[in-house]
Amino acid sequence: MRYNAENQYKQKYVQEDAMESAIQIRKRGVMTIPSELREKYGIQEGDTFQLVDMDGIFVLTPMVPMVPELAREIERFRRESEASTDELMQGMRKERERYYKEKYGNT
């Protein structure tokens, strides 16, 4: 922020233990995340983030690949329930049919 309200903003919204770092936008919009933050949060080359514009306040959040996480959860459930893969798939099909009927009726 480049106006006098910067200190007021910091007092209201920035935590006492928050880390501040200056960044510069380079050619083609490239920015570098400071090494202290990359180390603190385990950010590696190739990690993907989502940039959310909240009325001029930018929030950078990591994008977690959902497919691998979902696959791990399904496999954990399958092991805990001692169901076979075929039984699990059959149950998923039944749930999908039930959901479809609830959402769209018996068409």
LOGUMAR-836204 format. One record per atom (N, C-alpha, C): atom name; residue in one letter; y, x, z. Coordinates in nm, 4 decimals. Layout:
N
+-------+---------+----------+----------+----------+
! atomo ! residuo !        Y !        X !        Z !
+-------+---------+----------+----------+----------+
!    CA !       a !        Y !        X !        Z !
...
+-------+---------+----------+----------+----------+
//
This chain:
107
+-------+---------+----------+----------+----------+
! atomo ! residuo !        Y !        X !        Z !
+-------+---------+----------+----------+----------+
!     N !       m !  -0.1173 !   0.0843 !   0.0000 !
!    CA !       m !   0.0000 !   0.0000 !   0.0000 !
!     C !       m !   0.1236 !   0.0887 !   0.0000 !
!     N !       r !   0.2206 !   0.0529 !  -0.0805 !
!    CA !       r !   0.3376 !   0.1374 !  -0.0949 !
!     C !       r !   0.4635 !   0.0773 !  -0.0341 !
!     N !       y !   0.4522 !  -0.0222 !   0.0472 !
!    CA !       y !   0.5701 !  -0.0833 !   0.1058 !
!     C !       y !   0.5666 !  -0.0641 !   0.2565 !
!     N !       n !   0.6759 !  -0.0960 !   0.3238 !
!    CA !       n !   0.6897 !  -0.0693 !   0.4660 !
!     C !       n !   0.5901 !  -0.1432 !   0.5541 !
!     N !       a !   0.5276 !  -0.2420 !   0.5021 !
!    CA !       a !   0.4330 !  -0.3192 !   0.5824 !
!     C !       a !   0.3012 !  -0.2452 !   0.6024 !
!     N !       e !   0.2895 !  -0.1212 !   0.5507 !
!    CA !       e !   0.1634 !  -0.0463 !   0.5622 !
!     C !       e !   0.1204 !  -0.0306 !   0.7073 !
!     N !       n !   0.2087 !   0.0120 !   0.7942 !
!    CA !       n !   0.1723 !   0.0296 !   0.9349 !
!     C !       n !   0.1333 !  -0.1025 !   0.9995 !
!     N !       q !   0.2042 !  -0.2084 !   0.9643 !
!    CA !       q !   0.1712 !  -0.3403 !   1.0169 !
!     C !       q !   0.0320 !  -0.3827 !   0.9702 !
!     N !       y !   0.0027 !  -0.3569 !   0.8438 !
!    CA !       y !  -0.1294 !  -0.3885 !   0.7886 !
!     C !       y !  -0.2379 !  -0.3120 !   0.8635 !
!     N !       k !  -0.2178 !  -0.1816 !   0.8824 !
!    CA !       k !  -0.3180 !  -0.0986 !   0.9499 !
!     C !       k !  -0.3418 !  -0.1460 !   1.0920 !
!     N !       q !  -0.2342 !  -0.1782 !   1.1627 !
!    CA !       q !  -0.2487 !  -0.2251 !   1.3003 !
!     C !       q !  -0.3292 !  -0.3543 !   1.3068 !
!     N !       k !  -0.3141 !  -0.4388 !   1.2073 !
!    CA !       k !  -0.3804 !  -0.5684 !   1.2090 !
!     C !       k !  -0.5245 !  -0.5630 !   1.1597 !
!     N !       y !  -0.5520 !  -0.4791 !   1.0549 !
!    CA !       y !  -0.6804 !  -0.4874 !   0.9878 !
!     C !       y !  -0.7696 !  -0.3634 !   0.9966 !
!     N !       v !  -0.7157 !  -0.2474 !   1.0286 !
!    CA !       v !  -0.7950 !  -0.1247 !   1.0253 !
!     C !       v !  -0.8431 !  -0.0914 !   1.1651 !
!     N !       q !  -0.9746 !  -0.0690 !   1.1802 !
!    CA !       q !  -1.0332 !  -0.0366 !   1.3093 !
!     C !       q !  -0.9856 !   0.0998 !   1.3559 !
!     N !       e !  -0.9861 !   0.1180 !   1.4883 !
!    CA !       e !  -0.9447 !   0.2462 !   1.5466 !
!     C !       e !  -1.0260 !   0.3627 !   1.4929 !
!     N !       d !  -1.1573 !   0.3459 !   1.4796 !
!    CA !       d !  -1.2448 !   0.4558 !   1.4381 !
!     C !       d !  -1.2658 !   0.4607 !   1.2868 !
!     N !       a !  -1.1846 !   0.3863 !   1.2117 !
!    CA !       a !  -1.1996 !   0.3833 !   1.0659 !
!     C !       a !  -1.1616 !   0.5187 !   1.0065 !
!     N !       m !  -1.2359 !   0.5583 !   0.9047 !
!    CA !       m !  -1.2078 !   0.6835 !   0.8351 !
!     C !       m !  -1.1191 !   0.6530 !   0.7152 !
!     N !       e !  -1.0109 !   0.7280 !   0.7019 !
!    CA !       e !  -0.9221 !   0.7108 !   0.5877 !
!     C !       e !  -0.9343 !   0.8315 !   0.4973 !
!     N !       s !  -0.9370 !   0.8078 !   0.3694 !
!    CA !       s !  -0.9402 !   0.9155 !   0.2706 !
!     C !       s !  -0.8574 !   0.8735 !   0.1511 !
!     N !       a !  -0.7835 !   0.9684 !   0.0975 !
!    CA !       a !  -0.7082 !   0.9419 !  -0.0242 !
!     C !       a !  -0.7995 !   0.9672 !  -0.1436 !
!     N !       i !  -0.7933 !   0.8800 !  -0.2416 !
!    CA !       i !  -0.8698 !   0.9002 !  -0.3647 !
!     C !       i !  -0.7732 !   0.8924 !  -0.4813 !
!     N !       q !  -0.8121 !   0.9502 !  -0.5907 !
!    CA !       q !  -0.7297 !   0.9471 !  -0.7108 !
!     C !       q !  -0.8137 !   0.8915 !  -0.8243 !
!     N !       i !  -0.7546 !   0.8032 !  -0.8996 !
!    CA !       i !  -0.8226 !   0.7489 !  -1.0160 !
!     C !       i !  -0.7975 !   0.8441 !  -1.1319 !
!     N !       r !  -0.9038 !   0.8862 !  -1.1945 !
!    CA !       r !  -0.8935 !   0.9832 !  -1.3034 !
!     C !       r !  -0.9091 !   0.9139 !  -1.4383 !
!     N !       k !  -0.9173 !   0.9946 !  -1.5398 !
!    CA !       k !  -0.9332 !   0.9446 !  -1.6757 !
!     C !       k !  -1.0489 !   0.8453 !  -1.6807 !
!     N !       r !  -1.0345 !   0.7416 !  -1.7572 !
!    CA !       r !  -1.1358 !   0.6370 !  -1.7761 !
!     C !       r !  -1.1690 !   0.5633 !  -1.6467 !
!     N !       g !  -1.0810 !   0.5686 !  -1.5463 !
!    CA !       g !  -1.1009 !   0.4926 !  -1.4234 !
!     C !       g !  -1.1985 !   0.5535 !  -1.3248 !
!     N !       v !  -1.2367 !   0.6778 !  -1.3437 !
!    CA !       v !  -1.3339 !   0.7420 !  -1.2552 !
!     C !       v !  -1.2680 !   0.7775 !  -1.1222 !
!     N !       m !  -1.3359 !   0.7467 !  -1.0128 !
!    CA !       m !  -1.2869 !   0.7871 !  -0.8809 !
!     C !       m !  -1.3992 !   0.8593 !  -0.8079 !
!     N !       t !  -1.3621 !   0.9472 !  -0.7191 !
!    CA !       t !  -1.4596 !   1.0231 !  -0.6420 !
!     C !       t !  -1.4581 !   0.9748 !  -0.4983 !
!     N !       i !  -1.5746 !   0.9406 !  -0.4462 !
!    CA !       i !  -1.5864 !   0.9042 !  -0.3046 !
!     C !       i !  -1.5966 !   1.0349 !  -0.2270 !
!     N !       p !  -1.5137 !   1.0531 !  -0.1255 !
!    CA !       p !  -1.5158 !   1.1792 !  -0.0503 !
!     C !       p !  -1.6546 !   1.2118 !   0.0046 !
!     N !       s !  -1.6849 !   1.3415 !   0.0084 !
!    CA !       s !  -1.8183 !   1.3873 !   0.0496 !
!     C !       s !  -1.8547 !   1.3403 !   0.1899 !
!     N !       e !  -1.7560 !   1.3327 !   0.2813 !
!    CA !       e !  -1.7859 !   1.2877 !   0.4182 !
!     C !       e !  -1.8440 !   1.1462 !   0.4179 !
!     N !       l !  -1.7869 !   1.0604 !   0.3338 !
!    CA !       l !  -1.8368 !   0.9232 !   0.3266 !
!     C !       l !  -1.9714 !   0.9174 !   0.2552 !
!     N !       r !  -1.9880 !   0.9961 !   0.1483 !
!    CA !       r !  -2.1172 !   0.9977 !   0.0778 !
!     C !       r !  -2.2281 !   1.0427 !   0.1723 !
!     N !       e !  -2.2013 !   1.1453 !   0.2528 !
!    CA !       e !  -2.3017 !   1.1942 !   0.3489 !
!     C !       e !  -2.3264 !   1.0916 !   0.4587 !
!     N !       k !  -2.2194 !   1.0342 !   0.5126 !
!    CA !       k !  -2.2319 !   0.9368 !   0.6222 !
!     C !       k !  -2.3189 !   0.8180 !   0.5828 !
!     N !       y !  -2.3040 !   0.7708 !   0.4570 !
!    CA !       y !  -2.3751 !   0.6509 !   0.4138 !
!     C !       y !  -2.4911 !   0.6785 !   0.3193 !
!     N !       g !  -2.5226 !   0.8052 !   0.2983 !
!    CA !       g !  -2.6375 !   0.8393 !   0.2139 !
!     C !       g !  -2.6202 !   0.7996 !   0.0689 !
!     N !       i !  -2.4990 !   0.8065 !   0.0187 !
!    CA !       i !  -2.4713 !   0.7680 !  -0.1197 !
!     C !       i !  -2.5145 !   0.8808 !  -0.2120 !
!     N !       q !  -2.5963 !   0.8466 !  -0.3099 !
!    CA !       q !  -2.6508 !   0.9441 !  -0.4038 !
!     C !       q !  -2.5977 !   0.9174 !  -0.5444 !
!     N !       e !  -2.6042 !   1.0192 !  -0.6280 !
!    CA !       e !  -2.5664 !   1.0027 !  -0.7680 !
!     C !       e !  -2.6525 !   0.8933 !  -0.8303 !
!     N !       g !  -2.5895 !   0.8041 !  -0.9038 !
!    CA !       g !  -2.6622 !   0.6950 !  -0.9684 !
!     C !       g !  -2.6658 !   0.5664 !  -0.8881 !
!     N !       d !  -2.6270 !   0.5701 !  -0.7589 !
!    CA !       d !  -2.6219 !   0.4472 !  -0.6798 !
!     C !       d !  -2.5213 !   0.3516 !  -0.7443 !
!     N !       t !  -2.5476 !   0.2228 !  -0.7327 !
!    CA !       t !  -2.4636 !   0.1218 !  -0.7945 !
!     C !       t !  -2.3909 !   0.0428 !  -0.6868 !
!     N !       f !  -2.2638 !   0.0136 !  -0.7136 !
!    CA !       f !  -2.1812 !  -0.0609 !  -0.6193 !
!     C !       f !  -2.1141 !  -0.1762 !  -0.6906 !
!     N !       q !  -2.0735 !  -0.2742 !  -0.6125 !
!    CA !       q !  -1.9964 !  -0.3861 !  -0.6647 !
!     C !       q !  -1.8566 !  -0.3741 !  -0.6056 !
!     N !       l !  -1.7554 !  -0.3889 !  -0.6889 !
!    CA !       l !  -1.6166 !  -0.3836 !  -0.6446 !
!     C !       l !  -1.5648 !  -0.5263 !  -0.6385 !
!     N !       v !  -1.5216 !  -0.5681 !  -0.5202 !
!    CA !       v !  -1.4702 !  -0.7030 !  -0.5008 !
!     C !       v !  -1.3198 !  -0.6930 !  -0.4777 !
!     N !       d !  -1.2422 !  -0.7663 !  -0.5561 !
!    CA !       d !  -1.0971 !  -0.7689 !  -0.5426 !
!     C !       d !  -1.0610 !  -0.8872 !  -0.4543 !
!     N !       m !  -1.0144 !  -0.8593 !  -0.3344 !
!    CA !       m !  -0.9751 !  -0.9641 !  -0.2406 !
!     C !       m !  -0.8227 !  -0.9661 !  -0.2325 !
!     N !       d !  -0.7626 !  -1.0185 !  -0.3387 !
!    CA !       d !  -0.6177 !  -1.0305 !  -0.3470 !
!     C !       d !  -0.5492 !  -0.8955 !  -0.3240 !
!     N !       g !  -0.5960 !  -0.7945 !  -0.3961 !
!    CA !       g !  -0.5353 !  -0.6625 !  -0.3898 !
!     C !       g !  -0.5994 !  -0.5670 !  -0.2915 !
!     N !       i !  -0.6924 !  -0.6139 !  -0.2114 !
!    CA !       i !  -0.7688 !  -0.5278 !  -0.1214 !
!     C !       i !  -0.9062 !  -0.5131 !  -0.1844 !
!     N !       f !  -0.9419 !  -0.3896 !  -0.2176 !
!    CA !       f !  -1.0684 !  -0.3655 !  -0.2852 !
!     C !       f !  -1.1774 !  -0.3364 !  -0.1830 !
!     N !       v !  -1.2896 !  -0.4045 !  -0.1975 !
!    CA !       v !  -1.4056 !  -0.3853 !  -0.1107 !
!     C !       v !  -1.5187 !  -0.3343 !  -0.1985 !
!     N !       l !  -1.5731 !  -0.2209 !  -0.1624 !
!    CA !       l !  -1.6805 !  -0.1582 !  -0.2379 !
!     C !       l !  -1.8093 !  -0.1771 !  -0.1593 !
!     N !       t !  -1.9061 !  -0.2466 !  -0.2180 !
!    CA !       t !  -2.0313 !  -0.2722 !  -0.1472 !
!     C !       t !  -2.1490 !  -0.2252 !  -0.2311 !
!     N !       p !  -2.2504 !  -0.1665 !  -0.1662 !
!    CA !       p !  -2.3669 !  -0.1219 !  -0.2428 !
!     C !       p !  -2.4444 !  -0.2403 !  -0.2971 !
!     N !       m !  -2.4937 !  -0.2239 !  -0.4177 !
!    CA !       m !  -2.5785 !  -0.3265 !  -0.4784 !
!     C !       m !  -2.7233 !  -0.2853 !  -0.4524 !
!     N !       v !  -2.7926 !  -0.3670 !  -0.3768 !
!    CA !       v !  -2.9320 !  -0.3385 !  -0.3427 !
!     C !       v !  -3.0205 !  -0.4015 !  -0.4484 !
!     N !       p !  -3.1068 !  -0.3213 !  -0.5105 !
!    CA !       p !  -3.1974 !  -0.3803 !  -0.6099 !
!     C !       p !  -3.2873 !  -0.4850 !  -0.5430 !
!     N !       m !  -3.2784 !  -0.6083 !  -0.5888 !
!    CA !       m !  -3.3498 !  -0.7181 !  -0.5245 !
!     C !       m !  -3.4979 !  -0.7231 !  -0.5603 !
!     N !       v !  -3.5331 !  -0.6831 !  -0.6807 !
!    CA !       v !  -3.6732 !  -0.6954 !  -0.7217 !
!     C !       v !  -3.7656 !  -0.6106 !  -0.6348 !
!     N !       p !  -3.7372 !  -0.4811 !  -0.6135 !
!    CA !       p !  -3.8270 !  -0.4031 !  -0.5278 !
!     C !       p !  -3.8336 !  -0.4573 !  -0.3850 !
!     N !       e !  -3.7200 !  -0.5012 !  -0.3312 !
!    CA !       e !  -3.7183 !  -0.5562 !  -0.1960 !
!     C !       e !  -3.8008 !  -0.6845 !  -0.1891 !
!     N !       l !  -3.7851 !  -0.7700 !  -0.2867 !
!    CA !       l !  -3.8617 !  -0.8944 !  -0.2918 !
!     C !       l !  -4.0107 !  -0.8651 !  -0.3048 !
!     N !       a !  -4.0462 !  -0.7689 !  -0.3878 !
!    CA !       a !  -4.1876 !  -0.7324 !  -0.4051 !
!     C !       a !  -4.2471 !  -0.6825 !  -0.2733 !
!     N !       r !  -4.1707 !  -0.6023 !  -0.1987 !
!    CA !       r !  -4.2202 !  -0.5535 !  -0.0686 !
!     C !       r !  -4.2418 !  -0.6692 !   0.0278 !
!     N !       e !  -4.1476 !  -0.7655 !   0.0293 !
!    CA !       e !  -4.1607 !  -0.8809 !   0.1187 !
!     C !       e !  -4.2828 !  -0.9660 !   0.0827 !
!     N !       i !  -4.3042 !  -0.9873 !  -0.0461 !
!    CA !       i !  -4.4186 !  -1.0667 !  -0.0901 !
!     C !       i !  -4.5489 !  -0.9970 !  -0.0514 !
!     N !       e !  -4.5547 !  -0.8663 !  -0.0733 !
!    CA !       e !  -4.6766 !  -0.7914 !  -0.0387 !
!     C !       e !  -4.7001 !  -0.7920 !   0.1117 !
!     N !       r !  -4.5946 !  -0.7797 !   0.1904 !
!    CA !       r !  -4.6081 !  -0.7853 !   0.3365 !
!     C !       r !  -4.6621 !  -0.9217 !   0.3791 !
!     N !       f !  -4.6077 !  -1.0292 !   0.3214 !
!    CA !       f !  -4.6552 !  -1.1640 !   0.3526 !
!     C !       f !  -4.8019 !  -1.1793 !   0.3133 !
!     N !       r !  -4.8381 !  -1.1286 !   0.1949 !
!    CA !       r !  -4.9758 !  -1.1413 !   0.1469 !
!     C !       r !  -5.0724 !  -1.0721 !   0.2428 !
!     N !       r !  -5.0364 !  -0.9517 !   0.2882 !
!    CA !       r !  -5.1245 !  -0.8798 !   0.3817 !
!     C !       r !  -5.1360 !  -0.9524 !   0.5149 !
!     N !       e !  -5.0218 !  -1.0000 !   0.5672 !
!    CA !       e !  -5.0231 !  -1.0685 !   0.6971 !
!     C !       e !  -5.1037 !  -1.1972 !   0.6914 !
!     N !       s !  -5.0967 !  -1.2680 !   0.5805 !
!    CA !       s !  -5.1688 !  -1.3950 !   0.5691 !
!     C !       s !  -5.3119 !  -1.3756 !   0.5203 !
!     N !       e !  -5.3445 !  -1.2513 !   0.4822 !
!    CA !       e !  -5.4763 !  -1.2160 !   0.4304 !
!     C !       e !  -5.5135 !  -1.3003 !   0.3085 !
!     N !       a !  -5.4132 !  -1.3368 !   0.2307 !
!    CA !       a !  -5.4368 !  -1.4145 !   0.1093 !
!     C !       a !  -5.4600 !  -1.3199 !  -0.0076 !
!     N !       s !  -5.5392 !  -1.3661 !  -0.1040 !
!    CA !       s !  -5.5577 !  -1.2869 !  -0.2254 !
!     C !       s !  -5.4344 !  -1.3049 !  -0.3135 !
!     N !       t !  -5.4206 !  -1.2196 !  -0.4117 !
!    CA !       t !  -5.3091 !  -1.2310 !  -0.5051 !
!     C !       t !  -5.3150 !  -1.3638 !  -0.5786 !
!     N !       d !  -5.4370 !  -1.4072 !  -0.6179 !
!    CA !       d !  -5.4519 !  -1.5357 !  -0.6868 !
!     C !       d !  -5.4078 !  -1.6516 !  -0.5975 !
!     N !       e !  -5.4463 !  -1.6483 !  -0.4703 !
!    CA !       e !  -5.4057 !  -1.7548 !  -0.3777 !
!     C !       e !  -5.2534 !  -1.7565 !  -0.3599 !
!     N !       l !  -5.1977 !  -1.6393 !  -0.3510 !
!    CA !       l !  -5.0524 !  -1.6291 !  -0.3356 !
!     C !       l !  -4.9809 !  -1.6859 !  -0.4584 !
!     N !       m !  -5.0263 !  -1.6498 !  -0.5756 !
!    CA !       m !  -4.9654 !  -1.6995 !  -0.6996 !
!     C !       m !  -4.9797 !  -1.8511 !  -0.7113 !
!     N !       q !  -5.0966 !  -1.9023 !  -0.6742 !
!    CA !       q !  -5.1195 !  -2.0463 !  -0.6786 !
!     C !       q !  -5.0235 !  -2.1178 !  -0.5827 !
!     N !       g !  -5.0050 !  -2.0621 !  -0.4641 !
!    CA !       g !  -4.9113 !  -2.1208 !  -0.3679 !
!     C !       g !  -4.7680 !  -2.1172 !  -0.4195 !
!     N !       m !  -4.7319 !  -2.0082 !  -0.4855 !
!    CA !       m !  -4.5968 !  -1.9976 !  -0.5420 !
!     C !       m !  -4.5753 !  -2.1013 !  -0.6517 !
!     N !       r !  -4.6785 !  -2.1231 !  -0.7343 !
!    CA !       r !  -4.6673 !  -2.2250 !  -0.8404 !
!     C !       r !  -4.6471 !  -2.3640 !  -0.7801 !
!     N !       k !  -4.7240 !  -2.3944 !  -0.6742 !
!    CA !       k !  -4.7114 !  -2.5244 !  -0.6082 !
!     C !       k !  -4.5714 !  -2.5415 !  -0.5486 !
!     N !       e !  -4.5198 !  -2.4367 !  -0.4868 !
!    CA !       e !  -4.3860 !  -2.4428 !  -0.4291 !
!     C !       e !  -4.2801 !  -2.4621 !  -0.5372 !
!     N !       r !  -4.2968 !  -2.3941 !  -0.6491 !
!    CA !       r !  -4.2017 !  -2.4079 !  -0.7595 !
!     C !       r !  -4.2046 !  -2.5506 !  -0.8129 !
!     N !       e !  -4.3239 !  -2.6092 !  -0.8273 !
!    CA !       e !  -4.3360 !  -2.7478 !  -0.8732 !
!     C !       e !  -4.2701 !  -2.8431 !  -0.7743 !
!     N !       r !  -4.2952 !  -2.8216 !  -0.6456 !
!    CA !       r !  -4.2359 !  -2.9059 !  -0.5413 !
!     C !       r !  -4.0841 !  -2.8966 !  -0.5470 !
!     N !       y !  -4.0315 !  -2.7757 !  -0.5590 !
!    CA !       y !  -3.8867 !  -2.7555 !  -0.5662 !
!     C !       y !  -3.8291 !  -2.8261 !  -0.6883 !
!     N !       y !  -3.8947 !  -2.8120 !  -0.8028 !
!    CA !       y !  -3.8478 !  -2.8736 !  -0.9264 !
!     C !       y !  -3.8416 !  -3.0256 !  -0.9119 !
!     N !       k !  -3.9466 !  -3.0834 !  -0.8512 !
!    CA !       k !  -3.9506 !  -3.2290 !  -0.8326 !
!     C !       k !  -3.8397 !  -3.2744 !  -0.7378 !
!     N !       e !  -3.8176 !  -3.1978 !  -0.6308 !
!    CA !       e !  -3.7103 !  -3.2321 !  -0.5365 !
!     C !       e !  -3.5738 !  -3.2261 !  -0.6029 !
!     N !       k !  -3.5540 !  -3.1249 !  -0.6823 !
!    CA !       k !  -3.4232 !  -3.1026 !  -0.7445 !
!     C !       k !  -3.3973 !  -3.1938 !  -0.8624 !
!     N !       y !  -3.5005 !  -3.2150 !  -0.9468 !
!    CA !       y !  -3.4791 !  -3.2876 !  -1.0729 !
!     C !       y !  -3.5548 !  -3.4198 !  -1.0814 !
!     N !       g !  -3.6305 !  -3.4540 !  -0.9809 !
!    CA !       g !  -3.7061 !  -3.5787 !  -0.9844 !
!     C !       g !  -3.8362 !  -3.5630 !  -1.0615 !
!     N !       n !  -3.9054 !  -3.6721 !  -1.0843 !
!    CA !       n !  -4.0371 !  -3.6698 !  -1.1517 !
!     C !       n !  -4.0223 !  -3.6866 !  -1.3014 !
!     N !       t !  -3.9384 !  -3.6079 !  -1.3651 !
!    CA !       t !  -3.9201 !  -3.6209 !  -1.5099 !
!     C !       t !  -4.0142 !  -3.5293 !  -1.5836 !
+-------+---------+----------+----------+----------+
//
